[in-house]
Amino acid sequence: MDAIFLDVDGTLWDSREQVAVSWNLALKECFGYEKNLTAEMLTPLFGKTMDKIMDALFPELSEEKKQEVTKACFDYENRYLMEVPGTYYEGIEETLSTLAKTYPLFIASNCQSGYIEAVLKHLKSADCIRDFLCYGDTGKAKEETILQLMKKHDLKHPVYVGDTEGDAISCKKAGIPVIFASYGLGNMEPEDYIAKIDSLPELVEVMKKIDR
């Protein structure tokens, strides 16, 4: 393996509670909506692209209005997370620092522009992340985002670490293997992944085994 690509939500941290709070504030302040979103309501939507999330939450809105709501919610979310970060999974600092000694680390996500910056702001090992790219930057599905990062850094055999079936599907389309983060927010069928980790620190030993 010549690199490790990392998902964010359900792999590096859990920000569902903070996102729900920030969106409720944005909706009330900007539009007078009382949506009362909760972390549980957002769970099945995490990992999807921004447009799919808004289609699910606001099917009644026109496309024009949906765009206004999308911008307000995600802008507010980015600012909120800069001050009130999500919950990083245990062992993230040591794990990233250890892995970065052997592999270049990248983040590829379906999130909006500015979100990964918020994730990295409070992370002491943020400098271990070589580069990142997201849906907000590319406007394309995760497999295309992955392929763009691969091309930019001349990578041939990266592995992706993610927690959802969507991650597995994207990796299959991109032609790269996936490691299943079972502690996250989603699930995968066993045939979809080459290895499974039940905590983030386990990734260190798993990489040693699969990269012999």
N, C-alpha and C positions, 0 to 999 in steps of 0.2 A: 504494500500500500504506500502511495506517495503523498497522501494527505488525509486528514479527517475533516469531514464536513459535519457541522453540528446544527441541529434544529434549536429553537429557543424555548417556546412554551411546551412544558411537559418534558423537557430534556435538560435545560440549564436552570430554569426557574418556573414558578407558578405565580402569575399576576392576575388571576381571575378576579379576585376580590377588589384589587385596586382598579382594574379596568371597569368593573361594574360601577364602582363609586364614581369614577371620573366621567363615565358616560351619562350617568344619572344627573350629575351636576351640569354637564354640557347641555343635555336635552332640556333641563329646566331653565337654565340661564339664557340659552340662545333661542329656544322655541316655545317655552312654557309647557313642555310635555312632562307628564308624570308617568314615566315608563316603569320605574321600580325594578330595574334589572338586578339580577343576583348572579353570584359566581356559578351557581348550579345551572342557571339558564344559559350561561355563556359556554359552559363546558363542551357541549357537542359542536360548538361553532369554532372553537380555537383550532388553528391549523388550516382553516379555510382562507381563501383570499378575501380581501376587504369587500369586494362587490357581493360575494356569496353571503357573507355575514349580514350585510345590510338588507339583502333581498329576503333573508329569513326573518329578520327582526322587524322590518318595515314594509311588508308586502303591499300595504295600502297606499303608500306614497308614490307620487309620480317620480319619474326618473330624475327630473330636475330637482325636486325637493329632496330626493334621496341623496343626491350629490351634495347638497348643502349640509344635510345631517351628517353624512360621512365625514366631510371635512371638519365640521365642528367637533364631532366626537373624537376623531383620531388626533386632531391638534391638541385638544384638551387633555386627552390621554397621555400624549408624549410629555406635555408639560408637567402633568401630575406625577408620572412615573420618575421624572427627573428628581423630584423631591420626596416621593413616597414609593420606593422601589418594591418590586415583587419579592417573593420569597425565594432566594437561591437554594438549590438543592444542596444538601449536606456534602461537604468534601469538594465543592466546585473549585476552590482556589488551588488546593494541592493537586487535584486531578489535572486541571489545565496546565499547571506549571510543569508537572511531570511529563505529560504527553508532548508538550511543546519542545522538549529536549530532543525528541525523536521525530516528530511529525509536524509539518506546518498545519495550523488549525484555521478553519474558515467557518463562517456562519452563512447558511442559506435558508431564508425564511419567506413565508407568505405574508409577512407583516407589512405595515406602512413604513414609508421613509421616516426616519427619526426614532423608530422604536428600538432598533438595535443599539443606537447611541445611548438610549436611556438604560438599556440592559447593562451596558459596559461601564456606565458612569460610576457606579458604586462597587465595581468588581476590581479588587486589587490586582488580579492576574489578567486584566483586560488587554495588556500589551502582548499576551500570548496569542491573541487572535490576529492572524496575519492580514485578513481582509474579510469583508462581508458584502452580501448583496441580498436584496429582498424584492418582493412583488411591487412595492411602492417605487422602486428604482427602475424595474424592468417592464412592469405592466404585463408580465407573462407568467405562465404556470411555473410551479417550482422546478420542474425538470429543466425548463429553459433557463431559469436562474442558475441552477447547478451547472449546466453546460457552459453558460457565459463565464462563470468563475473558473471552470476548468480550462477554458480556452485562454482566458486572461493570464493565468499562471502556468500554462503549459503542463497541466496535470493529466495523467493518463489512467491512474488506478486509485482514485480516492474511495473512501468508504464513508457512508452517511450514517449518522446516529439520530434516530427519531423515534416517536412514540405512537404514531397513528397509521392507519391503513393508507391514508392519503400519502404519507411519506413513502411507504413501500411502493405504491403505484408510481409515484414520481420517480423514484430511484430506478424502477424497472424500465421506465421510458427513457431515462437518461443513461441506462446501461451500467449502473454501478450498484454494488451490494449495500445492504442496509443492516445496521445493528439495532435491535429493538430495545428501547428504553421502557421496560415494563412498569416502572414506577411512575410513569407519566400519566397523561390524560386520555390516551387512546388504547388501541389494541392492534395486533397483527396476527395473521395466521402463521403457524410455524414454518410453512414452506416459503413465506415471504422474506425471511431474514436469515442471515448466516450465523448470527449469535444473538444472545439476549443478555441484558444486564438488568439486575434488580435494584441497583443503586449506581449513581454516577461514578464513584471511585472504582467500581468493578471494571470499568472500561480500560484501565491500565493493563490489567492482567489478560483481559479478553484480546486486546490488541497484540499482546505478546504471542498468544496462542494462534491467532488467525494469520499472523504476519511472519510466521517462521519460514 
